[in-house]
Amino acid sequence: MGLITNPTGVDRNLKSTIYILHESTNVKLVALFGPEHGVRVDAHAGDDVDNITDLKTGLPVFSHYGKTRIATPQMLKLIDVLVYDIHDIGCRSYTFVSTLGLAMEAAAQNNIEFVVLDRPNPLGGGGEKIEGNLTDIPFISFVSQFKIPYLYGQTCGELVFMLNEEKMLKQKCKLTIVKIKG
């Protein structure tokens, strides 16, 4: 299993998903993948994040915000399932949405199941707050990778379902959403 996360990936007791999966006897966590700021948030906004070894687990950490923004087949060669656990803020200009979509594409291209641990949208999921225009094609970038409103009004589970089903990705992935309750 591979895990895309940062310090927002925690359980209700604030235990990191990294440690939950690393200590589990039911799965084998073999790699971490870091978005902008890194898995441990040790990089400033906009700074490249390097591939490193996580000092706390000994696992390789592959950057999604450095020399590459999408996992390579080499990074994914030991992975059957790629899990995403980042609590987003509901705004497309943060790079987590782009990281999420490109990770889904990498999973699809490498025939890897993609699992999203759903999180509430602090601005309201389920379409409660949708504002802003769609990005015009000439302005698509890593801070606006997809044609979605600026405030997209969805949980990350709802968002990945839309990206996958509305053909916003280069290739549809095998997707599992662990839905939040309520």
C-alpha positions in Angstrom: 0.0 0.0 0.0 1.1 3.6 -0.7 -0.3 6.6 1.2 -0.6 10.2 0.0 -1.0 12.3 3.1 0.1 15.1 5.3 -0.6 16.0 9.0 -4.3 16.4 8.3 -4.6 12.6 7.7 -5.6 11.6 11.2 -8.2 9.5 13.0 -10.7 10.9 15.6 -8.0 10.6 18.2 -5.6 12.6 16.0 -3.4 9.6 15.4 -1.7 9.9 12.0 -2.9 7.6 9.2 0.8 7.0 8.6 1.2 5.3 12.0 -2.2 3.5 11.8 -1.2 1.8 8.5 2.4 1.3 9.3 1.5 -0.5 12.6 -1.3 -2.5 11.0 -0.9 -6.3 10.6 -3.6 -6.3 7.9 -1.8 -4.2 5.3 1.8 -3.5 4.4 2.6 0.2 3.9 5.6 0.4 1.6 5.7 4.1 0.6 4.5 7.6 1.4 3.7 10.3 -1.1 4.0 13.9 -0.2 2.0 16.8 -1.6 3.1 20.5 -1.5 4.8 21.2 1.9 5.6 17.4 2.2 4.3 14.6 4.3 5.5 16.2 7.5 4.9 19.8 6.3 8.6 20.6 6.4 8.7 22.7 3.1 7.5 26.2 2.5 4.7 27.0 0.0 6.0 26.7 -3.5 9.3 25.1 -2.5 10.2 21.8 -4.3 9.8 18.8 -2.1 12.5 16.1 -2.5 12.2 12.4 -2.4 13.5 11.3 1.0 13.3 8.5 3.6 10.9 9.2 6.5 12.9 9.3 9.7 10.0 8.1 11.8 9.0 5.0 9.8 12.0 4.3 7.5 9.6 4.4 4.5 10.5 6.1 1.2 8.7 9.3 0.7 8.1 10.2 -3.0 7.3 13.8 -3.8 4.3 14.9 -5.8 5.6 18.5 -5.6 9.2 18.4 -6.9 10.9 17.1 -10.0 7.6 15.3 -10.8 4.0 16.1 -9.9 2.8 12.6 -10.8 4.0 9.2 -9.5 6.1 7.3 -11.9 5.8 3.5 -12.6 9.1 3.1 -10.6 7.5 4.7 -7.5 4.4 2.6 -7.8 6.0 -0.8 -8.7 5.5 -2.3 -5.2 2.0 -0.9 -4.7 -1.4 -2.6 -5.2 -3.5 0.1 -3.5 -2.8 3.9 -3.3 -4.6 5.6 -0.5 -5.3 9.4 -0.3 -5.9 10.9 3.1 -5.6 14.7 3.1 -8.2 17.1 4.5 -8.6 19.7 1.9 -10.1 23.2 2.4 -12.7 23.2 -0.5 -10.8 25.6 -2.7 -9.3 24.6 -6.1 -6.3 27.0 -5.9 -4.7 24.8 -3.2 -2.5 22.2 -5.0 -4.1 19.2 -3.1 -6.9 19.0 -5.7 -4.3 18.7 -8.5 -2.2 16.2 -6.5 -5.4 14.2 -6.0 -6.4 14.1 -9.7 -2.9 13.4 -11.0 -2.5 10.6 -8.4 -5.8 9.1 -9.7 -4.4 9.2 -13.2 -1.1 7.5 -12.1 -3.1 4.8 -10.4 -5.2 4.2 -13.5 -2.2 4.1 -15.8 -0.5 1.5 -13.5 -3.6 -0.6 -12.8 -3.6 0.3 -9.1 -6.7 0.7 -7.0 -7.2 4.2 -5.7 -8.8 4.6 -2.2 -9.9 8.0 -0.9 -10.6 8.5 2.8 -13.4 11.0 2.6 -13.2 14.2 4.8 -15.7 16.9 5.4 -15.3 20.1 3.3 -15.0 22.9 5.9 -16.9 25.2 3.5 -19.7 22.6 3.2 -19.9 19.5 1.1 -22.9 18.2 -0.8 -23.1 21.4 -2.8 -23.7 23.7 0.1 -21.3 26.4 -1.0 -20.3 26.6 -4.7 -18.8 29.8 -6.0 -16.6 31.2 -8.7 -16.0 30.6 -12.3 -14.5 27.6 -14.1 -10.9 27.8 -15.1 -10.5 28.7 -18.8 -8.3 26.2 -20.7 -5.4 28.6 -21.3 -5.2 29.1 -17.5 -5.2 25.5 -16.4 -2.2 25.0 -14.1 -1.2 23.1 -11.0 -3.2 25.5 -8.9 -6.3 25.0 -11.1 -5.8 21.6 -12.8 -9.5 20.9 -13.4 -12.5 22.9 -14.7 -14.3 23.1 -11.3 -15.6 26.2 -9.5 -13.2 28.0 -7.2 -15.2 26.8 -4.2 -16.3 23.4 -5.4 -18.7 22.5 -2.6 -17.8 18.8 -2.3 -16.1 16.5 0.1 -13.0 15.0 -1.4 -15.0 11.7 -1.9 -17.6 13.6 -3.9 -14.9 15.4 -5.8 -13.0 12.2 -6.8 -16.3 10.6 -7.9 -17.0 13.6 -10.2 -13.4 13.7 -11.6 -13.6 10.0 -12.3 -17.1 9.8 -13.7 -17.2 13.2 -15.6 -14.1 12.2 -17.6 -12.0 15.0 -16.2 -9.0 12.6 -16.0 -7.0 11.2 -18.8 -8.0 7.8 -17.8 -10.7 6.5 -15.3 -9.3 4.8 -12.2 -10.5 1.9 -10.1 -11.9 4.0 -7.3 -13.0 3.2 -3.8 -14.3 5.9 -1.5 -14.5 5.4 2.2 -17.4 7.7 2.8 -17.8 9.9 5.9 -21.0 9.6 7.9 -23.4 12.6 7.9 
